[in-house]
Amino acid sequence: MAAESGDDLSPMLAAIGDDGQRMLGAIEASIVTDFAIRIATARQQTPRQQLAAMLAALKLAQRAALNAARALAKGEIQGRRAAVMRDRRQPKRVAGNRGLDQGPH
């Protein structure tokens, strides 16, 4: 029976991973677009002797933003998966199932 409950979780855990990857893809696209605009602006407005340093700084900042987004997405996926596993381990509560010693809530 334990194997059956583990198999029941597989589609849900896979869906969580897929959702997290879609979310990450959207965030990454947004970051890349933002930095493309910044780079285009820098090419137009930065003096030529400073342009190489500006572009290097922007590319470094973009890489850092992408890495931060990946870390956040990974944490989000792990958190969701842990919540599903935790909820599966807890016994199900039945609505209206109060003991005799409990008063109205």
Residue frames as qw, qx, qy, qz and C-alpha x, y, z in Angstrom:
[[0.000, 0.885, 0.465, 0.000, 0.00, 0.00, 0.00],
 [0.326, -0.739, 0.106, 0.580, 2.91, 2.37, 0.65],
 [0.357, -0.058, 0.602, 0.712, 4.03, 1.93, -2.95],
 [0.142, 0.667, 0.666, 0.303, 0.53, 2.82, -4.13],
 [0.159, -0.922, -0.236, 0.261, 0.50, 6.08, -2.16],
 [0.381, -0.513, 0.369, 0.675, 3.95, 6.92, -3.55],
 [0.299, 0.250, 0.706, 0.591, 2.69, 6.23, -7.07],
 [0.025, 0.839, 0.544, 0.022, -0.30, 8.50, -6.37],
 [0.261, -0.831, 0.008, 0.491, 2.11, 11.33, -5.60],
 [0.554, -0.069, 0.490, 0.669, 4.19, 10.97, -8.74],
 [0.262, 0.643, 0.499, 0.518, 1.82, 12.88, -11.07],
 [0.233, -0.949, -0.213, 0.011, 1.34, 15.66, -8.53],
 [0.550, -0.617, 0.238, 0.511, 5.07, 16.02, -7.89],
 [0.503, 0.175, 0.526, 0.663, 5.74, 16.00, -11.64],
 [0.096, 0.828, 0.443, 0.331, 3.09, 18.68, -12.15],
 [0.385, -0.884, -0.029, 0.264, 4.71, 20.82, -9.46],
 [0.569, -0.321, 0.410, 0.636, 8.06, 20.49, -11.22],
 [0.365, 0.470, 0.567, 0.570, 6.52, 21.34, -14.60],
 [0.092, -0.934, -0.329, -0.104, 4.75, 24.37, -13.15],
 [0.490, -0.746, 0.134, 0.431, 7.96, 25.54, -11.53],
 [0.534, -0.051, 0.502, 0.678, 9.85, 25.20, -14.80],
 [0.206, 0.711, 0.508, 0.441, 7.18, 27.18, -16.67],
 [0.285, -0.939, -0.153, 0.115, 7.33, 29.87, -14.00],
 [0.560, -0.515, 0.308, 0.572, 11.13, 29.97, -14.24],
 [0.482, 0.304, 0.544, 0.615, 10.97, 30.21, -18.03],
 [0.042, 0.884, 0.377, 0.274, 8.70, 33.24, -17.82],
 [0.428, -0.863, 0.044, 0.266, 10.92, 34.92, -15.23],
 [0.613, -0.235, 0.427, 0.622, 14.06, 34.21, -17.26],
 [0.369, 0.567, 0.504, 0.537, 12.45, 35.66, -20.39],
 [0.150, -0.959, -0.227, -0.075, 11.54, 38.78, -18.45],
 [0.550, -0.680, 0.218, 0.433, 15.08, 39.15, -17.11],
 [0.575, 0.060, 0.505, 0.641, 16.64, 38.66, -20.55],
 [0.204, 0.770, 0.447, 0.407, 14.25, 41.20, -22.08],
 [0.321, -0.935, -0.086, 0.128, 14.97, 43.72, -19.33],
 [0.553, -0.538, 0.352, 0.529, 18.71, 43.40, -19.80],
 [0.515, 0.367, 0.524, 0.570, 18.41, 43.56, -23.60],
 [0.033, 0.929, 0.286, 0.234, 16.74, 46.94, -23.16],
 [0.473, -0.828, 0.131, 0.270, 19.43, 48.04, -20.72],
 [0.644, -0.168, 0.462, 0.587, 22.20, 46.93, -23.10],
 [0.375, 0.629, 0.468, 0.494, 20.58, 48.72, -26.05],
 [0.164, -0.974, -0.138, -0.067, 20.25, 51.88, -23.97],
 [0.596, -0.633, 0.269, 0.414, 23.86, 51.61, -22.83],
 [0.620, 0.175, 0.479, 0.597, 25.05, 51.24, -26.43],
 [0.199, 0.796, 0.364, 0.442, 23.24, 54.46, -27.33],
 [0.249, -0.938, -0.060, -0.234, 24.06, 56.56, -24.29],
 [0.745, -0.567, 0.159, 0.313, 27.38, 55.38, -22.86],
 [0.158, 0.858, -0.427, -0.238, 30.60, 57.04, -24.04],
 [0.837, 0.395, -0.374, -0.056, 32.65, 54.75, -26.24],
 [0.291, 0.497, -0.710, 0.405, 35.60, 54.47, -23.85],
 [0.381, -0.220, 0.661, -0.609, 33.24, 53.28, -21.07],
 [0.778, 0.105, -0.224, -0.577, 31.02, 51.01, -23.15],
 [0.631, 0.184, -0.752, 0.043, 32.99, 47.76, -22.73],
 [0.086, 0.083, -0.759, 0.640, 33.01, 48.08, -18.95],
 [0.529, 0.042, 0.216, -0.820, 29.30, 48.97, -18.92],
 [0.784, 0.143, -0.432, -0.423, 28.37, 45.98, -21.07],
 [0.476, 0.157, -0.820, 0.275, 30.49, 43.65, -18.94],
 [0.149, -0.047, 0.618, -0.771, 28.79, 44.95, -15.79],
 [0.672, 0.093, -0.007, -0.735, 25.33, 44.51, -17.33],
 [0.737, 0.161, -0.628, -0.193, 26.10, 40.95, -18.43],
 [0.271, 0.120, -0.813, 0.501, 27.39, 40.13, -14.96],
 [0.366, 0.022, 0.426, -0.827, 24.26, 41.60, -13.39],
 [0.747, 0.127, -0.302, -0.579, 22.08, 39.63, -15.81],
 [0.592, 0.145, -0.788, 0.089, 23.87, 36.40, -14.91],
 [0.026, 0.051, -0.720, 0.692, 23.36, 37.15, -11.20],
 [0.556, 0.071, 0.150, -0.815, 19.65, 37.88, -11.74],
 [0.758, 0.143, -0.520, -0.366, 19.19, 34.63, -13.68],
 [0.429, 0.117, -0.830, 0.336, 21.00, 32.64, -10.98],
 [0.209, -0.011, 0.556, -0.804, 18.85, 34.24, -8.27],
 [0.693, 0.101, -0.120, -0.704, 15.69, 33.42, -10.23],
 [0.686, 0.143, -0.706, -0.105, 16.79, 29.80, -10.62],
 [0.205, 0.079, -0.796, 0.564, 17.49, 29.51, -6.91],
 [0.420, 0.040, 0.338, -0.841, 14.10, 31.00, -6.03],
 [0.754, 0.131, -0.354, -0.538, 12.30, 28.67, -8.44],
 [0.540, 0.138, -0.816, 0.153, 14.16, 25.68, -7.04],
 [0.027, -0.024, 0.690, -0.723, 13.16, 26.68, -3.51],
 [0.587, 0.087, 0.056, -0.803, 9.55, 27.18, -4.59],
 [0.740, 0.130, -0.584, -0.306, 9.42, 23.73, -6.20],
 [0.398, 0.089, -0.827, 0.387, 11.01, 22.08, -3.17],
 [0.225, -0.016, 0.500, -0.836, 8.64, 23.90, -0.82],
 [0.704, 0.083, -0.147, -0.690, 5.58, 22.83, -2.76],
 [0.696, 0.126, -0.702, -0.080, 6.77, 19.24, -2.95],
 [0.191, 0.084, -0.777, 0.594, 7.50, 19.20, 0.78],
 [0.448, 0.004, 0.289, -0.846, 4.02, 20.56, 1.50],
 [0.779, 0.091, -0.397, -0.478, 2.43, 17.80, -0.59],
 [0.573, 0.116, -0.782, 0.217, 4.49, 15.15, 1.17],
 [0.031, -0.075, 0.631, -0.772, 3.66, 16.64, 4.58],
 [0.608, 0.027, 0.061, -0.791, -0.06, 16.78, 3.77],
 [0.750, 0.108, -0.592, -0.274, 0.01, 13.16, 2.62],
 [0.408, 0.099, -0.806, 0.418, 1.53, 12.01, 5.90],
 [0.253, -0.053, 0.478, -0.839, -1.03, 13.79, 8.08],
 [0.154, 0.358, 0.919, -0.058, -4.24, 11.90, 8.75],
 [0.101, -0.415, -0.484, -0.764, -7.29, 13.17, 6.93],
 [0.143, 0.183, 0.557, -0.797, -9.70, 15.24, 9.01],
 [0.039, -0.494, -0.798, -0.342, -13.37, 14.66, 8.50],
 [0.159, -0.339, 0.006, -0.927, -15.58, 17.73, 8.73],
 [0.663, -0.413, -0.075, -0.620, -17.86, 17.67, 11.75],
 [0.843, -0.101, -0.509, 0.144, -15.89, 14.91, 13.45],
 [0.102, -0.651, 0.426, -0.621, -15.51, 16.36, 16.97],
 [0.395, -0.055, -0.859, 0.322, -14.90, 14.41, 20.11],
 [0.415, -0.701, -0.571, -0.104, -17.38, 14.52, 22.98],
 [0.510, -0.550, -0.255, 0.610, -15.05, 16.61, 25.13],
 [0.248, 0.025, 0.237, 0.939, -14.88, 19.42, 22.56],
 [0.205, 0.642, 0.481, -0.561, -17.40, 22.19, 22.73],
 [0.527, 0.773, 0.338, 0.101, -18.70, 24.24, 19.80],
 [0.528, -0.201, 0.206, 0.799, -16.12, 26.18, 17.80]]
